[in-house]
Amino acid sequence: VPVTAIRTWKKRDSEEILGTVVTVVIPARNFSTLSVKIPNSKAYEKASGEVGLSAKFTGLSVRPYAMKGTNGELVSGWTATAESVELSEGGDFL
């Protein structure tokens, strides 16, 4: 799947790096995005922004969530984790 962003995954209110967050776009789902957390991954070191990347995940787990927001409204979405990610250059996605 096409990668739109790669960044470090840090512990909340800390500089401790827990792994990598890879954000991908899903063309078959109206170009929705999904951020996938990969513990202990150093894939963020490969992010240059100069070359388009695609991602292949191993052990991908996606779960829905819903909770009350600060004003009592319902906030919902998807949370995702993977055991590992393989990044490769380019790809024709459309």
Secondary structure, DSSP 8 states (H G I E B T S, - for coil): -BEEEEEEEE-TTS--EEEEEEEEEEGGGTTEEEEEEEET--GGGG--SSS-EEEEEES-EEEEEEEE-TTS-EEEEEEEE-SEEEEEE-----
